[in-house]
Amino acid sequence: MNSYQCKLKKGNSYQVSWIPEKYAKIGKYLKIKENNGWEVIEIGSKMDSEEVNKRSMDYKNQRKVSDI
């Protein structure tokens, strides 16, 4: 299965998340964790869901490899 990087909006807040293909539809409202009402407003890059899961914690190591 694939996932898409989507821009979501709720009120005046925005976030970018990887969403499974079946939910990545512009205008669809999603529940993320316990938070209802996020609207898919843009759909971007596509990646295999397994790869998305493997890379989900990469940000924890980013500072180690980018800071001098």
ZAPA-47356 format. One record per atom (N, C-alpha, C): residue number from 0; residue in three letters; chain; atom name; z, y, x. Coordinates in pm, 1 decimal. Layout:
# ZAPA-47356
<NUM,"ALA","A","CA",<Z,Y,X>>
...
***
This chain:
# ZAPA-47356
<0,"MET","A","N",<0.0,-117.3,84.7>>
<0,"MET","A","CA",<0.0,0.0,0.0>>
<0,"MET","A","C",<0.0,124.1,89.6>>
<1,"ASN","A","N",<-58.1,230.7,40.3>>
<1,"ASN","A","CA",<-64.0,356.7,114.2>>
<1,"ASN","A","C",<32.7,458.9,56.3>>
<2,"SER","A","N",<65.6,557.1,137.3>>
<2,"SER","A","CA",<144.7,672.3,95.2>>
<2,"SER","A","C",<67.4,798.3,128.7>>
<3,"TYR","A","N",<93.7,904.4,54.5>>
<3,"TYR","A","CA",<30.7,1033.1,78.6>>
<3,"TYR","A","C",<137.2,1137.4,107.1>>
<4,"GLN","A","N",<106.8,1226.6,199.4>>
<4,"GLN","A","CA",<195.9,1338.1,227.7>>
<4,"GLN","A","C",<168.4,1443.1,120.5>>
<5,"CYS","A","N",<269.5,1472.1,38.8>>
<5,"CYS","A","CA",<251.6,1561.3,-75.3>>
<5,"CYS","A","C",<345.1,1681.2,-67.5>>
<6,"LYS","A","N",<296.9,1794.2,-116.5>>
<6,"LYS","A","CA",<380.4,1913.2,-129.9>>
<6,"LYS","A","C",<435.1,1912.4,-272.2>>
<7,"LEU","A","N",<567.0,1926.5,-282.5>>
<7,"LEU","A","CA",<636.1,1921.1,-410.2>>
<7,"LEU","A","C",<702.2,2054.5,-439.8>>
<8,"LYS","A","N",<714.2,2086.6,-568.0>>
<8,"LYS","A","CA",<775.8,2212.7,-608.9>>
<8,"LYS","A","C",<875.2,2186.0,-721.4>>
<9,"LYS","A","N",<989.3,2254.0,-711.5>>
<9,"LYS","A","CA",<1089.2,2252.2,-818.5>>
<9,"LYS","A","C",<1148.1,2391.8,-824.3>>
<10,"GLY","A","N",<1116.3,2466.6,-930.0>>
<10,"GLY","A","CA",<1160.5,2605.6,-939.1>>
<10,"GLY","A","C",<1099.5,2685.3,-826.0>>
<11,"ASN","A","N",<1184.4,2749.6,-744.9>>
<11,"ASN","A","CA",<1137.5,2827.1,-629.4>>
<11,"ASN","A","C",<1149.2,2750.1,-498.8>>
<12,"SER","A","N",<1178.3,2620.7,-507.1>>
<12,"SER","A","CA",<1193.9,2537.5,-388.1>>
<12,"SER","A","C",<1071.7,2449.2,-367.0>>
<13,"TYR","A","N",<1041.0,2423.8,-240.0>>
<13,"TYR","A","CA",<929.4,2338.9,-202.9>>
<13,"TYR","A","C",<976.7,2237.3,-100.1>>
<14,"GLN","A","N",<912.1,2122.7,-96.8>>
<14,"GLN","A","CA",<936.3,2025.6,9.3>>
<14,"GLN","A","C",<811.3,1941.9,26.9>>
<15,"VAL","A","N",<800.2,1881.4,143.6>>
<15,"VAL","A","CA",<688.6,1792.5,173.9>>
<15,"VAL","A","C",<747.5,1653.5,192.1>>
<16,"SER","A","N",<689.0,1555.6,123.8>>
<16,"SER","A","CA",<739.2,1417.8,129.5>>
<16,"SER","A","C",<623.4,1319.9,129.3>>
<17,"TRP","A","N",<648.2,1203.2,185.1>>
<17,"TRP","A","CA",<552.4,1093.5,175.8>>
<17,"TRP","A","C",<580.4,1021.0,45.9>>
<18,"ILE","A","N",<478.7,1011.4,-38.7>>
<18,"ILE","A","CA",<491.8,954.6,-172.4>>
<18,"ILE","A","C",<399.1,833.5,-183.9>>
<19,"PRO","A","N",<447.2,721.8,-243.0>>
<19,"PRO","A","CA",<357.3,607.4,-264.9>>
<19,"PRO","A","C",<234.3,648.5,-345.8>>
<20,"GLU","A","N",<122.8,584.4,-314.9>>
<20,"GLU","A","CA",<-6.7,619.3,-373.2>>
<20,"GLU","A","C",<-3.3,627.8,-525.2>>
<21,"LYS","A","N",<67.0,536.3,-591.0>>
<21,"LYS","A","CA",<65.3,534.9,-738.1>>
<21,"LYS","A","C",<134.3,656.1,-799.8>>
<22,"TYR","A","N",<218.1,727.1,-723.4>>
<22,"TYR","A","CA",<286.4,846.8,-774.8>>
<22,"TYR","A","C",<223.2,976.5,-726.2>>
<23,"ALA","A","N",<131.5,967.4,-632.8>>
<23,"ALA","A","CA",<71.1,1087.1,-571.4>>
<23,"ALA","A","C",<-41.9,1139.9,-659.5>>
<24,"LYS","A","N",<-5.5,1203.6,-767.7>>
<24,"LYS","A","CA",<-100.7,1261.4,-862.3>>
<24,"LYS","A","C",<-60.4,1406.2,-888.7>>
<25,"ILE","A","N",<-154.0,1498.9,-868.4>>
<25,"ILE","A","CA",<-123.8,1640.3,-891.4>>
<25,"ILE","A","C",<-80.0,1659.5,-1036.5>>
<26,"GLY","A","N",<29.3,1733.4,-1054.1>>
<26,"GLY","A","CA",<83.8,1759.3,-1186.4>>
<26,"GLY","A","C",<189.2,1659.2,-1230.3>>
<27,"LYS","A","N",<205.2,1549.1,-1157.7>>
<27,"LYS","A","CA",<305.5,1448.2,-1191.9>>
<27,"LYS","A","C",<444.0,1497.5,-1149.4>>
<28,"TYR","A","N",<543.5,1472.4,-1234.2>>
<28,"TYR","A","CA",<682.2,1507.9,-1203.1>>
<28,"TYR","A","C",<755.3,1384.4,-1154.7>>
<29,"LEU","A","N",<833.4,1401.8,-1047.5>>
<29,"LEU","A","CA",<901.6,1290.5,-982.4>>
<29,"LEU","A","C",<1051.6,1310.8,-978.8>>
<30,"LYS","A","N",<1122.2,1199.0,-967.8>>
<30,"LYS","A","CA",<1266.2,1200.2,-942.5>>
<30,"LYS","A","C",<1284.5,1153.4,-798.7>>
<31,"ILE","A","N",<1342.4,1238.9,-716.2>>
<31,"ILE","A","CA",<1367.8,1203.5,-575.9>>
<31,"ILE","A","C",<1518.2,1190.8,-559.4>>
<32,"LYS","A","N",<1558.8,1068.8,-527.2>>
<32,"LYS","A","CA",<1700.7,1032.3,-524.7>>
<32,"LYS","A","C",<1760.7,1066.3,-660.1>>
<33,"GLU","A","N",<1857.4,1154.0,-670.0>>
<33,"GLU","A","CA",<1920.1,1188.4,-798.1>>
<33,"GLU","A","C",<1868.3,1320.2,-853.5>>
<34,"ASN","A","N",<1757.0,1369.3,-800.4>>
<34,"ASN","A","CA",<1709.6,1503.1,-831.9>>
<34,"ASN","A","C",<1577.6,1496.7,-909.7>>
<35,"ASN","A","N",<1580.8,1521.8,-1040.0>>
<35,"ASN","A","CA",<1461.7,1518.5,-1125.3>>
<35,"ASN","A","C",<1382.9,1647.2,-1117.5>>
<36,"GLY","A","N",<1255.7,1640.1,-1154.5>>
<36,"GLY","A","CA",<1177.0,1759.6,-1178.7>>
<36,"GLY","A","C",<1092.4,1810.9,-1065.0>>
<37,"TRP","A","N",<1065.8,1731.5,-960.8>>
<37,"TRP","A","CA",<977.7,1775.1,-852.5>>
<37,"TRP","A","C",<833.7,1750.6,-896.0>>
<38,"GLU","A","N",<752.3,1855.3,-894.6>>
<38,"GLU","A","CA",<612.9,1846.1,-934.4>>
<38,"GLU","A","C",<524.1,1832.6,-810.9>>
<39,"VAL","A","N",<431.5,1738.4,-813.7>>
<39,"VAL","A","CA",<333.5,1722.6,-706.5>>
<39,"VAL","A","C",<229.7,1833.4,-723.5>>
<40,"ILE","A","N",<219.7,1923.0,-622.1>>
<40,"ILE","A","CA",<125.0,2034.1,-633.6>>
<40,"ILE","A","C",<10.5,2025.1,-533.3>>
<41,"GLU","A","N",<27.1,1944.8,-427.4>>
<41,"GLU","A","CA",<-80.2,1923.7,-328.9>>
<41,"GLU","A","C",<-69.7,1783.1,-274.2>>
<42,"ILE","A","N",<-184.1,1725.6,-241.1>>
<42,"ILE","A","CA",<-188.6,1593.6,-179.1>>
<42,"ILE","A","C",<-264.7,1606.6,-48.2>>
<43,"GLY","A","N",<-204.1,1553.2,59.0>>
<43,"GLY","A","CA",<-265.7,1566.2,190.8>>
<43,"GLY","A","C",<-298.7,1432.3,253.2>>
<44,"SER","A","N",<-252.7,1411.4,373.9>>
<44,"SER","A","CA",<-286.1,1294.1,455.9>>
<44,"SER","A","C",<-242.9,1162.9,391.3>>
<45,"LYS","A","N",<-317.6,1057.7,424.9>>
<45,"LYS","A","CA",<-287.4,922.7,376.8>>
<45,"LYS","A","C",<-248.1,837.0,496.2>>
<46,"MET","A","N",<-145.9,751.9,477.8>>
<46,"MET","A","CA",<-101.6,661.5,583.6>>
<46,"MET","A","C",<-48.5,534.2,518.3>>
<47,"ASP","A","N",<-58.4,423.9,590.0>>
<47,"ASP","A","CA",<-3.2,298.4,541.5>>
<47,"ASP","A","C",<148.0,313.3,521.8>>
<48,"SER","A","N",<200.5,264.9,410.4>>
<48,"SER","A","CA",<342.8,280.4,377.5>>
<48,"SER","A","C",<434.9,219.4,483.0>>
<49,"GLU","A","N",<393.9,106.7,541.8>>
<49,"GLU","A","CA",<477.0,46.2,647.0>>
<49,"GLU","A","C",<488.8,139.7,767.2>>
<50,"GLU","A","N",<379.7,205.3,803.4>>
<50,"GLU","A","CA",<381.4,299.6,915.5>>
<50,"GLU","A","C",<469.5,420.3,882.4>>
<51,"VAL","A","N",<462.6,468.7,758.8>>
<51,"VAL","A","CA",<547.5,580.4,715.2>>
<51,"VAL","A","C",<694.1,542.3,731.9>>
<52,"ASN","A","N",<731.0,422.3,688.4>>
<52,"ASN","A","CA",<870.1,377.7,700.3>>
<52,"ASN","A","C",<913.3,365.1,846.1>>
<53,"LYS","A","N",<824.9,312.4,931.5>>
<53,"LYS","A","CA",<857.6,299.1,1073.7>>
<53,"LYS","A","C",<880.9,435.1,1138.5>>
<54,"ARG","A","N",<804.1,536.2,1096.9>>
<54,"ARG","A","CA",<808.4,667.0,1160.8>>
<54,"ARG","A","C",<905.7,763.1,1094.2>>
<55,"SER","A","N",<974.6,719.7,989.0>>
<55,"SER","A","CA",<1057.7,810.7,910.6>>
<55,"SER","A","C",<1173.8,872.6,989.4>>
<56,"MET","A","N",<1216.8,809.9,1095.2>>
<56,"MET","A","CA",<1328.4,862.4,1174.2>>
<56,"MET","A","C",<1284.1,920.5,1307.6>>
<57,"ASP","A","N",<1154.6,939.5,1327.6>>
<57,"ASP","A","CA",<1102.9,995.5,1453.2>>
<57,"ASP","A","C",<1162.4,1131.4,1486.4>>
<58,"TYR","A","N",<1193.8,1210.4,1384.6>>
<58,"TYR","A","CA",<1246.7,1344.2,1409.7>>
<58,"TYR","A","C",<1376.8,1340.7,1489.8>>
<59,"LYS","A","N",<1450.7,1231.5,1483.0>>
<59,"LYS","A","CA",<1576.4,1222.0,1557.3>>
<59,"LYS","A","C",<1553.6,1220.0,1708.4>>
<60,"ASN","A","N",<1437.3,1172.0,1750.6>>
<60,"ASN","A","CA",<1406.2,1164.4,1892.9>>
<60,"ASN","A","C",<1317.7,1277.9,1941.2>>
<61,"GLN","A","N",<1267.0,1358.9,1851.9>>
<61,"GLN","A","CA",<1174.0,1465.5,1888.4>>
<61,"GLN","A","C",<1235.4,1560.9,1991.2>>
<62,"ARG","A","N",<1358.5,1598.1,1969.2>>
<62,"ARG","A","CA",<1421.6,1694.7,2060.2>>
<62,"ARG","A","C",<1435.4,1637.7,2201.6>>
<63,"LYS","A","N",<1465.8,1508.4,2210.2>>
<63,"LYS","A","CA",<1481.5,1444.0,2340.6>>
<63,"LYS","A","C",<1353.1,1452.0,2422.6>>
<64,"VAL","A","N",<1238.5,1440.5,2357.7>>
<64,"VAL","A","CA",<1112.5,1439.0,2431.7>>
<64,"VAL","A","C",<1047.0,1574.8,2443.0>>
<65,"SER","A","N",<1091.0,1673.3,2365.9>>
<65,"SER","A","CA",<1023.9,1802.3,2369.0>>
<65,"SER","A","C",<1103.5,1910.8,2441.4>>
<66,"ASP","A","N",<1234.6,1899.7,2449.9>>
<66,"ASP","A","CA",<1315.3,2002.0,2517.6>>
<66,"ASP","A","C",<1319.9,1974.6,2667.3>>
<67,"ILE","A","N",<1329.1,2083.4,2740.3>>
<67,"ILE","A","CA",<1337.9,2071.9,2886.3>>
<67,"ILE","A","C",<1480.9,2089.4,2928.9>>
***
